[in-house]
Amino acid sequence: MKSLVFATNNAHKIREVRQILGSDWNIQSLAEAGISSDLPETGTTLHENAEEKARAVVHLIQLPCFAEDSGLEVDVLSGAPGVYTARYAGENASAVENNQKLLQELCDHQDRSARFRAVVALWWNDHLHFFEGVINGTIAHQLDGSDGFGYDPLFIPEGYDQPFARLPPSVKNSISHRARAIEAMAEFLKQRIPNE
């Protein structure tokens, strides 16, 4: 079985990626790879944050790894929360607080179009490779559903009438921004592994 270290200890993200990639891959969290230190995340873009985290892991363990950063971009908020998605309501804000802040920011707006964007930075054969996934949608007027995490109770993906938090995980993991970026990475690896 092929192994990759995923530069996160976020249990939700680990579970999602394992479901997306299936049993062909052994995906290790930072803790499982023996990394206890926090990773830097000082970039001003998703791309910069993913790269920064991947390079930090490589510096520590010199193994194939990947990092991901994702963000919610709301049109009428000029792309916010964007790179600050996880800390929109403050540095240690909970998902509920972030969702409430977003609802407050949108309370006077009819246009609720948004997108989730994910950027994956893969360290493979001493080079960084980048993959991006995007899913368009709208922001609901109230929280709905208990599955998922983050803004899943508010984000309604294009083509659906329920937010991510109401959709079965198998559906979310087949259409999400993260799924699209991870699937692009998996295709890249599939083309290279037989020749290495």
N, C-alpha and C positions, 0 to 999 in steps of 0.2 A: 504494500500500500504506500502511495506517495504522501509525503508529509509537507505541510506548510504551516508556518507560524503566522497567526493573525494578530496584528498589533492592537489588541484590545482585551479587556477583561469584562466587557459588556456582555452579560449572559444572553440577552435578547439577540444581539448581533451574531454571537457565536452560533446560537441555535439556528438562526435564519440561514447563515452561510453553510452550515453543515447540511441543512435540508436542501439547499440549492445545489450543492456540489455532489451530494450523495455519498455512497459508501466507497467510492474509488479513492477518496482523499481522507487523510488523517489531519484534521484541522486542530491545531493547538492554540489555546489562549496564551497570553503573556505569562500568566501564573503557571500554566502547564509546561511552559518552556523554561521556567525558572527565573523569570524576570519580575521583580517586585517593585522596581522604581516606576514613577510616573513618567509618561512620555511627554516631550514638549509639544505644544500646540499653539504656536505664536504667529502663524501665518495669517495673512489677510484674505486668503482665498482657500477654497476647499482643496485645490491642487497643492498649494504650499503646505497645508497641514498634513495631507496624506504623505507627501514626500518627506516631510520632517520626521514623522513618526516611523516611516519605513527605514530611513537612514539611521535613526536612533537604535532600532532593533538590530539592524545589521551590525552596527558598531559593538553591540553587546554580545551577540551570539554567532555572527557570521553564518547564518543558515538562510535558505530560501524563505522569504516572508512577504507578507503584504499588509498594507495599512489602508484604511478607508476613512474618508470624511464625507459627510453628507449634510445637506442643508435644505431647508424649506425656503423657497423664494416666492414671495407674494407680490403680484404686479403693482397694486396700488400703494404698496409700502416700499417701492423702488428696490425690490429684491430682498428686503428684510424678511425674516431674521437672518437668512443667508448663513455666513460663516459663524454667526452667533446663535444658531438654532438651539443648541443644547443649554445655552445660558441667557436666553432672551430676557427673562425676568430678573436676571442677576446671576452672579457667579455660581452660587450653590442652589439655584432655583430648582424646584421639583417640576416634573412634567405637567402636573396640574397647574402650577403657577405660570409656566410658559404658555400653556393653552389659554389660560384666563387673560393673560396679557395680550395675546394675539386677538382674542375675541373683542377685547376692549379697543384695541387699535382699529379694528374693522367695523365697529358698531355703526358708524355713519357712512359706510361704503356699500354700494350695491355690487360693484365689481369685486368678486371674490376669487378670481382666477389665480392659480398658483401652480408651482411645480416642485417636485422633489428632485434633487440632483445628487448623485453620488460619484465620487472620484476614488478610484483604487490605484494605489502605487504598488507595483509588484517588483521585488528585488529578485532577479533571476539571472544566473550566470554573470554576475558582477555588473549588471546593468539595471537601471530602473525603467519600467514600462508602465504606461498609464492607460486606464480604461475608464470610460464615463458612462453612466446610465441616467436617463431622465424619464420621469413620468409626469404628465400634465394632469391637472384636476382643479378642484375648487375647494374653498374652505366652508365647512358647514356653519350654521348659525348657533349650534350648541353641541356639546360633547355627546357622543353616541357610541356605545359599544365598550367592551372590556378586554378584547384581545389586542395584541400588539403592544406598542410602547410609544413614548414621545407624543407626536402630534397625530397618531393614528386615529384617535377618536374624532378628529376634525377634518382630516384630509379625505375628500371623496375623489377617487381616481376617475379619469376620463373613461366614459363608457359604462360606469356603474352609478347606482343611486344610493349607495351606502358607503360610509367611511371605511378605511382600512380595518379599524377596530371591530367592525361587524362582519368582515369577510373571513372565511376560513383561512388559516395560515397557508394552506396549499395554494390558494388563489393569490393571496398577497405575494407569496414567494415566487410566483410565476410571472408577475407583472411589475413588481416594484423597481424603483430606481436602483436599489442595491442589487437586486437579482439581475438586472440588465448589465450592470458593470461587472459583477462576478461571473456571469455567463460569458462575457467577452474575454475576461481573463482566462476562464477555463478553456475556451476555444483556442486561445493563444498557446496555452500549455499543451493542449492535446496535439497541436501541430508540431511541437518541438520535442516532446519527451521521447517518442520512438526513435529519434535520430541522435539521442544523447546517451 
